[in-house]
């Protein structure tokens, strides 16, 4: 549920996720590339070492 859809509603518990990012700003790059012939190519993410490598 988005902030706009929840307007006027009350909840006993609220989880705010992703608040470290800029509010209402779209990323200027995609995390997944789509190619007509090659298919889907997601970015490589190493959670253990905490880094991301673009495809």
HUJO-V450278 format. One record per residue. N is the residue number from 1. PSI is psi as a letter, one per 30 degrees, with the letter a starting at -180 (none if undefined). Layout:
BEGIN
n=N psi=PSI
n=N psi=PSI
END
This chain:
BEGIN
n=1 psi=k
n=2 psi=l
n=3 psi=e
n=4 psi=e
n=5 psi=f
n=6 psi=f
n=7 psi=k
n=8 psi=f
n=9 psi=l
n=10 psi=k
n=11 psi=k
n=12 psi=f
n=13 psi=k
n=14 psi=k
n=15 psi=k
n=16 psi=j
n=17 psi=k
n=18 psi=g
n=19 psi=f
n=20 psi=f
n=21 psi=l
n=22 psi=k
n=23 psi=k
n=24 psi=h
n=25 psi=k
n=26 psi=k
n=27 psi=k
n=28 psi=g
n=29 psi=l
n=30 psi=k
n=31 psi=f
n=32 psi=k
n=33 psi=k
n=34 psi=k
n=35 psi=k
n=36 psi=e
n=37 psi=e
n=38 psi=f
n=39 psi=b
n=40 psi=k
n=41 psi=j
n=42 psi=l
n=43 psi=k
n=44 psi=k
n=45 psi=k
n=46 psi=j
n=47 psi=e
n=48 psi=e
n=49 psi=f
n=50 psi=h
n=51 psi=l
n=52 psi=k
n=53 psi=k
n=54 psi=k
n=55 psi=none
END
